[in-house]
Amino acid sequence: MSKLRLSLERLKKQFLRFYFIGFITSTTCWFLYEILYYIKLSDDFHEASSWAISYTITSFLAHYLHYRITFDPNRNYWPSLWRTLLIYMTAMVFSTITDHLLIASGMHHRIAWILNMGGFGVLNFFLLRWYAYEDVFSEITPVEELPQK
């Protein structure tokens, strides 16, 4: 089995774990969003403020779960946390702008929410893998060093 094949298999497994964890954290984010939307935090930026706050809160949960399950938990926790939060907060700024623009153009706020989560989720996966967890293709264990099942 080639290194590239191992790398793609590892990437696929991480991607599936990422989206499984993403489903859990997105569901949590959705419930928070709906609660904050019901409370109506802002008259001018009602949907966007609910989005930004729920996204920020669940970013900490997402980091912890991705650290423990998606990526290698043997790495140092704190450097991955600040890098993850940098990625998530940057994505939050751009996704909040996107959310606001989609809603201002007439899209239903829940459809905008789903599009934001899906679109920025793919981007987040690759940024987290490369920057937050420093997990790149070049760090592949040769076949002869893999543990036998």
Phi and psi in degrees as GROMACS dihedral restraints (atoms count N, CA, C in turn):
[ dihedral_restraints ]
;  ai    aj    ak    al  type     phi  dphi    fc
    3     4     5     6     1   -78.1    20    10
    4     5     6     7     1   161.7    20    10
    6     7     8     9     1   -62.5    20    10
    7     8     9    10     1   -37.2    20    10
    9    10    11    12     1   -63.7    20    10
   10    11    12    13     1   -41.6    20    10
   12    13    14    15     1   -62.7    20    10
   13    14    15    16     1   -43.7    20    10
   15    16    17    18     1   -61.5    20    10
   16    17    18    19     1   -41.4    20    10
   18    19    20    21     1   -63.9    20    10
   19    20    21    22     1   -43.7    20    10
   21    22    23    24     1   -67.8    20    10
   22    23    24    25     1   -36.9    20    10
   24    25    26    27     1   -65.3    20    10
   25    26    27    28     1   -43.1    20    10
   27    28    29    30     1   -63.5    20    10
   28    29    30    31     1   -42.8    20    10
   30    31    32    33     1   -60.9    20    10
   31    32    33    34     1   -43.6    20    10
   33    34    35    36     1   -62.3    20    10
   34    35    36    37     1   -44.4    20    10
   36    37    38    39     1   -64.1    20    10
   37    38    39    40     1   -42.4    20    10
   39    40    41    42     1   -64.2    20    10
   40    41    42    43     1   -41.3    20    10
   42    43    44    45     1   -62.7    20    10
   43    44    45    46     1   -42.8    20    10
   45    46    47    48     1   -65.6    20    10
   46    47    48    49     1   -42.7    20    10
   48    49    50    51     1   -64.0    20    10
   49    50    51    52     1   -39.9    20    10
   51    52    53    54     1   -58.8    20    10
   52    53    54    55     1   -46.1    20    10
   54    55    56    57     1   -74.0    20    10
   55    56    57    58     1   -27.8    20    10
   57    58    59    60     1   -65.8    20    10
   58    59    60    61     1   -48.7    20    10
   60    61    62    63     1   -64.4    20    10
   61    62    63    64     1   -39.0    20    10
   63    64    65    66     1   -59.4    20    10
   64    65    66    67     1   -36.6    20    10
   66    67    68    69     1   -63.3    20    10
   67    68    69    70     1   -43.5    20    10
   69    70    71    72     1   -63.6    20    10
   70    71    72    73     1   -50.1    20    10
   72    73    74    75     1   -71.1    20    10
   73    74    75    76     1   -32.5    20    10
   75    76    77    78     1   -68.2    20    10
   76    77    78    79     1   -37.8    20    10
   78    79    80    81     1   -63.3    20    10
   79    80    81    82     1   -43.2    20    10
   81    82    83    84     1   -61.9    20    10
   82    83    84    85     1   -44.5    20    10
   84    85    86    87     1   -61.7    20    10
   85    86    87    88     1   -41.1    20    10
   87    88    89    90     1   -61.1    20    10
   88    89    90    91     1   -46.2    20    10
   90    91    92    93     1   -62.4    20    10
   91    92    93    94     1   -43.4    20    10
   93    94    95    96     1   -61.9    20    10
   94    95    96    97     1   -42.9    20    10
   96    97    98    99     1   -58.1    20    10
   97    98    99   100     1   -47.2    20    10
   99   100   101   102     1   -63.9    20    10
  100   101   102   103     1   -38.9    20    10
  102   103   104   105     1   -64.2    20    10
  103   104   105   106     1   -47.6    20    10
  105   106   107   108     1   -67.1    20    10
  106   107   108   109     1   -35.0    20    10
  108   109   110   111     1   -63.9    20    10
  109   110   111   112     1   -41.3    20    10
  111   112   113   114     1   -65.0    20    10
  112   113   114   115     1   -40.2    20    10
  114   115   116   117     1   -66.7    20    10
  115   116   117   118     1   -30.9    20    10
  117   118   119   120     1    61.9    20    10
  118   119   120   121     1    80.7    20    10
  120   121   122   123     1   -70.3    20    10
  121   122   123   124     1   -29.6    20    10
  123   124   125   126     1  -145.6    20    10
  124   125   126   127     1   139.0    20    10
  126   127   128   129     1   -76.0    20    10
  127   128   129   130     1   -37.3    20    10
  129   130   131   132     1   -81.2    20    10
  130   131   132   133     1   -37.3    20    10
  132   133   134   135     1  -127.3    20    10
  133   134   135   136     1    53.4    20    10
  135   136   137   138     1   -55.9    20    10
  136   137   138   139     1   -57.3    20    10
  138   139   140   141     1   -69.7    20    10
  139   140   141   142     1   -43.9    20    10
  141   142   143   144     1   -64.7    20    10
  142   143   144   145     1   -38.2    20    10
  144   145   146   147     1   -69.3    20    10
  145   146   147   148     1   -37.5    20    10
  147   148   149   150     1   -63.9    20    10
  148   149   150   151     1   -41.4    20    10
  150   151   152   153     1   -61.8    20    10
  151   152   153   154     1   -51.4    20    10
  153   154   155   156     1   -62.4    20    10
  154   155   156   157     1   -42.9    20    10
  156   157   158   159     1   -71.4    20    10
  157   158   159   160     1   -45.0    20    10
  159   160   161   162     1   -64.6    20    10
  160   161   162   163     1   -37.8    20    10
  162   163   164   165     1   -64.7    20    10
  163   164   165   166     1   -43.9    20    10
  165   166   167   168     1   -62.6    20    10
  166   167   168   169     1   -46.9    20    10
  168   169   170   171     1   -62.2    20    10
  169   170   171   172     1   -45.5    20    10
  171   172   173   174     1   -76.9    20    10
  172   173   174   175     1   -10.2    20    10
  174   175   176   177     1   -61.9    20    10
  175   176   177   178     1   -37.4    20    10
  177   178   179   180     1   -67.5    20    10
  178   179   180   181     1   -42.0    20    10
  180   181   182   183     1   -63.3    20    10
  181   182   183   184     1   -44.2    20    10
  183   184   185   186     1   -61.1    20    10
  184   185   186   187     1   -43.1    20    10
  186   187   188   189     1   -60.1    20    10
  187   188   189   190     1   -49.1    20    10
  189   190   191   192     1   -59.2    20    10
  190   191   192   193     1   -46.9    20    10
  192   193   194   195     1   -68.1    20    10
  193   194   195   196     1   -39.6    20    10
  195   196   197   198     1   -66.6    20    10
  196   197   198   199     1   -37.8    20    10
  198   199   200   201     1   -61.7    20    10
  199   200   201   202     1   -44.6    20    10
  201   202   203   204     1   -79.5    20    10
  202   203   204   205     1   -34.0    20    10
  204   205   206   207     1  -114.9    20    10
  205   206   207   208     1   -46.2    20    10
  207   208   209   210     1   -77.5    20    10
  208   209   210   211     1   -49.2    20    10
  210   211   212   213     1  -110.1    20    10
  211   212   213   214     1  -177.1    20    10
  213   214   215   216     1   -73.5    20    10
  214   215   216   217     1   112.7    20    10
  216   217   218   219     1   -76.6    20    10
  217   218   219   220     1    -0.8    20    10
  219   220   221   222     1   -81.2    20    10
  220   221   222   223     1    -3.6    20    10
  222   223   224   225     1   -81.7    20    10
  223   224   225   226     1   165.8    20    10
  225   226   227   228     1   -69.6    20    10
  226   227   228   229     1   129.6    20    10
  228   229   230   231     1   -66.2    20    10
  229   230   231   232     1   -48.2    20    10
  231   232   233   234     1   -65.9    20    10
  232   233   234   235     1   -44.2    20    10
  234   235   236   237     1   -61.6    20    10
  235   236   237   238     1   -36.8    20    10
  237   238   239   240     1   -69.6    20    10
  238   239   240   241     1   -31.0    20    10
  240   241   242   243     1   -65.8    20    10
  241   242   243   244     1   -51.3    20    10
  243   244   245   246     1   -66.9    20    10
  244   245   246   247     1   -34.0    20    10
  246   247   248   249     1   -68.6    20    10
  247   248   249   250     1   -41.0    20    10
  249   250   251   252     1   -62.0    20    10
  250   251   252   253     1   -46.0    20    10
  252   253   254   255     1   -64.6    20    10
  253   254   255   256     1   -35.1    20    10
  255   256   257   258     1   -61.9    20    10
  256   257   258   259     1   -44.9    20    10
  258   259   260   261     1   -64.3    20    10
  259   260   261   262     1   -48.2    20    10
  261   262   263   264     1   -64.7    20    10
  262   263   264   265     1   -39.9    20    10
  264   265   266   267     1   -70.4    20    10
  265   266   267   268     1   -36.6    20    10
  267   268   269   270     1   -63.8    20    10
  268   269   270   271     1   -45.8    20    10
  270   271   272   273     1   -62.9    20    10
  271   272   273   274     1   -35.8    20    10
  273   274   275   276     1   -64.2    20    10
  274   275   276   277     1   -41.9    20    10
  276   277   278   279     1   -61.0    20    10
  277   278   279   280     1   -51.3    20    10
  279   280   281   282     1   -67.9    20    10
  280   281   282   283     1   -37.7    20    10
  282   283   284   285     1   -72.5    20    10
  283   284   285   286     1   -29.7    20    10
  285   286   287   288     1   -68.4    20    10
  286   287   288   289     1   -40.9    20    10
  288   289   290   291     1   -62.5    20    10
  289   290   291   292     1   -45.7    20    10
  291   292   293   294     1   -60.2    20    10
  292   293   294   295     1   -45.0    20    10
  294   295   296   297     1   -57.1    20    10
  295   296   297   298     1   -48.7    20    10
  297   298   299   300     1   -62.3    20    10
  298   299   300   301     1   -43.8    20    10
  300   301   302   303     1   -66.3    20    10
  301   302   303   304     1   -40.0    20    10
  303   304   305   306     1   -62.9    20    10
  304   305   306   307     1   -43.8    20    10
  306   307   308   309     1   -68.4    20    10
  307   308   309   310     1   -41.0    20    10
  309   310   311   312     1   -63.8    20    10
  310   311   312   313     1   -27.2    20    10
  312   313   314   315     1   -82.8    20    10
  313   314   315   316     1    -1.1    20    10
  315   316   317   318     1   109.8    20    10
  316   317   318   319     1    -1.0    20    10
  318   319   320   321     1   -74.6    20    10
  319   320   321   322     1   143.7    20    10
  321   322   323   324     1   -63.5    20    10
  322   323   324   325     1   140.8    20    10
  324   325   326   327     1   -62.7    20    10
  325   326   327   328     1   -29.0    20    10
  327   328   329   330     1   -75.5    20    10
  328   329   330   331     1   -34.6    20    10
  330   331   332   333     1   -65.8    20    10
  331   332   333   334     1   -43.0    20    10
  333   334   335   336     1   -60.7    20    10
  334   335   336   337     1   -39.4    20    10
  336   337   338   339     1   -60.6    20    10
  337   338   339   340     1   -47.9    20    10
  339   340   341   342     1   -64.0    20    10
  340   341   342   343     1   -44.2    20    10
  342   343   344   345     1   -62.0    20    10
  343   344   345   346     1   -41.1    20    10
  345   346   347   348     1   -62.5    20    10
  346   347   348   349     1   -47.5    20    10
  348   349   350   351     1   -62.6    20    10
  349   350   351   352     1   -43.9    20    10
  351   352   353   354     1   -68.7    20    10
  352   353   354   355     1   -47.8    20    10
  354   355   356   357     1   -66.6    20    10
  355   356   357   358     1   -48.2    20    10
  357   358   359   360     1   -75.5    20    10
  358   359   360   361     1   -19.5    20    10
  360   361   362   363     1   -63.4    20    10
  361   362   363   364     1   -44.1    20    10
  363   364   365   366     1   -63.5    20    10
  364   365   366   367     1   -46.1    20    10
  366   367   368   369     1   -60.4    20    10
  367   368   369   370     1   -44.6    20    10
  369   370   371   372     1   -60.3    20    10
  370   371   372   373     1   -39.9    20    10
  372   373   374   375     1   -56.6    20    10
  373   374   375   376     1   -51.1    20    10
  375   376   377   378     1   -69.6    20    10
  376   377   378   379     1   -37.0    20    10
  378   379   380   381     1   -67.5    20    10
  379   380   381   382     1   -41.2    20    10
  381   382   383   384     1   -64.1    20    10
  382   383   384   385     1   -45.4    20    10
  384   385   386   387     1   -61.3    20    10
  385   386   387   388     1   -43.0    20    10
  387   388   389   390     1   -81.2    20    10
  388   389   390   391     1   -45.8    20    10
  390   391   392   393     1   -99.5    20    10
  391   392   393   394     1   -52.1    20    10
  393   394   395   396     1   -69.8    20    10
  394   395   396   397     1   -41.9    20    10
  396   397   398   399     1  -108.0    20    10
  397   398   399   400     1    -0.4    20    10
  399   400   401   402     1    46.1    20    10
  400   401   402   403     1    48.0    20    10
  402   403   404   405     1  -109.0    20    10
  403   404   405   406     1    97.1    20    10
  405   406   407   408     1  -115.8    20    10
  406   407   408   409     1   166.0    20    10
  408   409   410   411     1   -58.9    20    10
  409   410   411   412     1   -30.3    20    10
  411   412   413   414     1   -71.9    20    10
  412   413   414   415     1   -11.3    20    10
  414   415   416   417     1   -96.6    20    10
  415   416   417   418     1    45.5    20    10
  417   418   419   420     1   -93.2    20    10
  418   419   420   421     1   133.6    20    10
  420   421   422   423     1   -75.6    20    10
  421   422   423   424     1   128.6    20    10
  423   424   425   426     1   -58.7    20    10
  424   425   426   427     1   151.9    20    10
  426   427   428   429     1   -54.6    20    10
  427   428   429   430     1   -42.3    20    10
  429   430   431   432     1   -68.0    20    10
  430   431   432   433     1   -14.9    20    10
  432   433   434   435     1   -99.2    20    10
  433   434   435   436     1    -2.9    20    10
  435   436   437   438     1   -72.7    20    10
  436   437   438   439     1   139.8    20    10
  438   439   440   441     1   -66.0    20    10
  439   440   441   442     1   141.3    20    10
  441   442   443   444     1   -83.6    20    10
  442   443   444   445     1   140.4    20    10
